[in-house]
């Protein structure tokens, strides 16, 4: 037994409540270690010293490095104590507690070092967000989605389908989205995420000049209210992009600092090295290395109060359903806690989606900050498996299982999964325009655990490399659409919603270089098979086929996928 591989901590991703009377306990060992059996030795916290009971912990999965023993237990008392009993293949017995490994354990002194669930407080239970659970999101880069017929914006500088660049103003508007709501509803979309819509001189609007003014490029406040009302009328929800990490260098308060230096009452709203702003030397903190995007100092309570009023305004006056929060991991935790508390006073069901590209455990762990993040970790795995051919089916299985245990498990149902966005190459471009591989990636997106998100135009085969080419205008001429992509994605959306995929349990496997993803409950099992090898694979479906590509006579061909449904 490799002692250094034994992993467990209380009040962590390995031990936590999943309801007010149920806990999940996860214990990790080295994969294929010489352990015959893992048992949970337990009782109510204040009775543990009197007697203990035993439950076998099943080995549920492995990620190629660790074996995962997982147990869910319903409690009569919300205070719970436990120790792990390990039986090796040679019959030796060890115990694992907060003190580590020992070959004996005195339960009468267990109060010193047993693991515990000290008390299940309902406020600490991370719940699956029911509003997010059966959503299919659609991200719209507003300037490039649809130009309504009445738009005579003098800033438009290209024809609609011309090649875009960083300075392109194409003319997409909020009214344009209104005109295409029926298209989105027919596709099966029931959640929208709009890139920023507030006053700015750029096409992307991530450099806010005025948070309280809708950009005239996109329309006005009346258009915004009409759009949100129509979205809600069609049983959709909408997230606006909250860009609070930085502003434009034309933001009035930053201009005041440029003019007045440390005599400006807004001097401490930014991070400035010196008494005055030097825009040539860029002696102030910015987003990335963009000199025109000075960072706001959200450690400053005045700045926090200002941004809170901005955010509350659109929840209160426009009834938006939530925010996607730009560069959210660079902003203080304390601010996000205030942010949620204040917005929940207006809308108790507010949705907060962080732009965190990396492990976001500290932002998701408590439930007091974000509901979800943009799950770029999933994106990377799909790219490596589908587009780059860097990993095999078993490596994808191992990596995705590892990702499932990044967070307390319920969080996985909330994560926003994506394969394209305005910040990365289009997925079709990454697949080198191989439509079959592209569809394998989308099948994974819609059957995997979490909330799928389509980047506008992916569903018709829009291509494009890195920014700005991933932000091309949507081609509304159906003769130019890739109908195989469109029809397949529409069917995937229908399967995801009809079968309530994101309410099901998950099992990840691989066999003979075929990746297998199962979503199941006591009544049914939906299974996705994908073949990214270079050989035909024999797959005999258990029950009816819901959808497939390159599956002929029980043979799943390279770059093919198959989705089946088995009734239990």
WOJOUR-V765308 format. One record per residue. N is the residue number from 1. OMEGA is omega in whole degrees, -180 to 180 (* if undefined). Layout:
BEGIN
{{N:OMEGA} {N:OMEGA}}
END
This chain:
BEGIN
{{1:179} {2:-173} {3:-177} {4:-180} {5:179} {6:-175} {7:171} {8:173} {9:175} {10:178} {11:-176} {12:177} {13:180} {14:-178} {15:-175} {16:177} {17:174} {18:170} {19:-176} {20:178} {21:-179} {22:179} {23:172} {24:179} {25:-179} {26:179} {27:-177} {28:172} {29:172} {30:178} {31:178} {32:175} {33:-175} {34:179} {35:-179} {36:-174} {37:172} {38:178} {39:173} {40:178} {41:-165} {42:166} {43:171} {44:-171} {45:-174} {46:175} {47:-175} {48:-176} {49:-179} {50:179} {51:178} {52:176} {53:-175} {54:173} {55:173} {56:175} {57:-180} {58:172} {59:-170} {60:-175} {61:173} {62:178} {63:-179} {64:179} {65:-177} {66:164} {67:-178} {68:173} {69:-171} {70:180} {71:171} {72:-174} {73:173} {74:-174} {75:170} {76:177} {77:-175} {78:177} {79:-167} {80:180} {81:-177} {82:176} {83:179} {84:175} {85:-175} {86:176} {87:-178} {88:-180} {89:179} {90:177} {91:179} {92:-178} {93:177} {94:179} {95:180} {96:-179} {97:177} {98:178} {99:-179} {100:-175} {101:174} {102:180} {103:172} {104:180} {105:-179} {106:-177} {107:-180} {108:177} {109:-174} {110:-178} {111:177} {112:-169} {113:172} {114:169} {115:-177} {116:159} {117:-169} {118:176} {119:177} {120:172} {121:-173} {122:-178} {123:-179} {124:-178} {125:179} {126:-174} {127:169} {128:-178} {129:-175} {130:178} {131:179} {132:-160} {133:-179} {134:177} {135:166} {136:-176} {137:-180} {138:-180} {139:-179} {140:168} {141:-160} {142:-176} {143:-172} {144:-174} {145:179} {146:178} {147:-180} {148:-171} {149:-176} {150:-173} {151:177} {152:-177} {153:-179} {154:-180} {155:178} {156:-174} {157:173} {158:167} {159:-167} {160:-175} {161:175} {162:176} {163:-176} {164:169} {165:-174} {166:-177} {167:-177} {168:165} {169:-173} {170:174} {171:175} {172:-173} {173:173} {174:175} {175:177} {176:177} {177:177} {178:-178} {179:-177} {180:177} {181:179} {182:176} {183:-178} {184:180} {185:179} {186:177} {187:-180} {188:-178} {189:174} {190:174} {191:179} {192:170} {193:-179} {194:171} {195:-167} {196:-176} {197:-172} {198:-170} {199:-177} {200:-179} {201:-177} {202:177} {203:-175} {204:176} {205:176} {206:177} {207:-172} {208:172} {209:179} {210:-179} {211:-175} {212:-178} {213:174} {214:-180} {215:178} {216:174} {217:-174} {218:-178} {219:-180} {220:-176} {221:177} {222:178} {223:-180} {224:-179} {225:179} {226:180} {227:-178} {228:177} {229:-180} {230:177} {231:-179} {232:178} {233:-179} {234:176} {235:174} {236:171} {237:-177} {238:173} {239:172} {240:179} {241:178} {242:-177} {243:-172} {244:179} {245:-174} {246:178} {247:174} {248:172} {249:174} {250:175} {251:-172} {252:-177} {253:176} {254:177} {255:177} {256:178} {257:177} {258:-178} {259:-169} {260:178} {261:-176} {262:172} {263:178} {264:178} {265:178} {266:-178} {267:-178} {268:175} {269:-176} {270:180} {271:-172} {272:179} {273:-178} {274:-177} {275:-177} {276:174} {277:173} {278:-175} {279:176} {280:-180} {281:-178} {282:-179} {283:179} {284:180} {285:-178} {286:167} {287:-177} {288:178} {289:-177} {290:-175} {291:-178} {292:-179} {293:178} {294:-179} {295:172} {296:179} {297:-178} {298:165} {299:-178} {300:-176} {301:178} {302:178} {303:177} {304:-178} {305:180} {306:-178} {307:178} {308:179} {309:176} {310:-176} {311:-180} {312:-178} {313:-175} {314:173} {315:-176} {316:-172} {317:-175} {318:178} {319:173} {320:-175} {321:179} {322:-177} {323:159} {324:-169} {325:-173} {326:178} {327:-170} {328:-176} {329:177} {330:-176} {331:-173} {332:176} {333:-178} {334:178} {335:-178} {336:176} {337:176} {338:-177} {339:-180} {340:-178} {341:-177} {342:-179} {343:179} {344:175} {345:180} {346:180} {347:-178} {348:-179} {349:-179} {350:-180} {351:179} {352:-176} {353:-177} {354:171} {355:177} {356:-176} {357:-173} {358:-178} {359:-173} {360:-176} {361:-175} {362:179} {363:-175} {364:-169} {365:-172} {366:-172} {367:-179} {368:179} {369:-174} {370:169} {371:-168} {372:170} {373:169} {374:-167} {375:-179} {376:174} {377:175} {378:179} {379:-177} {380:-180} {381:180} {382:177} {383:-178} {384:-178} {385:-172} {386:-170} {387:-172} {388:-178} {389:-179} {390:-177} {391:-180} {392:178} {393:-179} {394:176} {395:176} {396:177} {397:-179} {398:-176} {399:-179} {400:175} {401:177} {402:179} {403:180} {404:-177} {405:171} {406:-172} {407:169} {408:-160} {409:-178} {410:-180} {411:-178} {412:180} {413:-176} {414:-171} {415:179} {416:-178} {417:-176} {418:174} {419:176} {420:170} {421:179} {422:-177} {423:-179} {424:176} {425:171} {426:-178} {427:178} {428:176} {429:179} {430:179} {431:-180} {432:177} {433:174} {434:-174} {435:-179} {436:176} {437:178} {438:-178} {439:172} {440:179} {441:-180} {442:176} {443:176} {444:180} {445:-173} {446:178} {447:179} {448:179} {449:179} {450:-174} {451:-179} {452:178} {453:177} {454:173} {455:-173} {456:176} {457:177} {458:-174} {459:178} {460:178} {461:177} {462:-178} {463:175} {464:179} {465:-175} {466:178} {467:13} {468:-169} {469:174} {470:-176} {471:-179} {472:178} {473:178} {474:179} {475:-176} {476:175} {477:-175} {478:178} {479:-179} {480:-179} {481:168} {482:-173} {483:176} {484:177} {485:-176} {486:-177} {487:-180} {488:180} {489:178} {490:178} {491:177} {492:177} {493:-179} {494:178} {495:-178} {496:-177} {497:-176} {498:-178} {499:-179} {500:-174} {501:-174} {502:170} {503:-172} {504:172} {505:-175} {506:173} {507:-177} {508:-178} {509:167} {510:179} {511:176} {512:179} {513:171} {514:177} {515:-176} {516:-179} {517:-178} {518:173} {519:-168} {520:165} {521:-175} {522:-176} {523:-172} {524:174} {525:174} {526:-176} {527:174} {528:173} {529:174} {530:-178} {531:176} {532:174} {533:178} {534:-178} {535:172} {536:179} {537:178} {538:179} {539:177} {540:-177} {541:-179} {542:-176} {543:-172} {544:179} {545:177} {546:-177} {547:177} {548:171} {549:-178} {550:175} {551:-174} {552:176} {553:178} {554:178} {555:174} {556:-175} {557:177} {558:-177} {559:178} {560:174} {561:-179} {562:176} {563:180} {564:177} {565:178} {566:174} {567:-179} {568:*}}
END
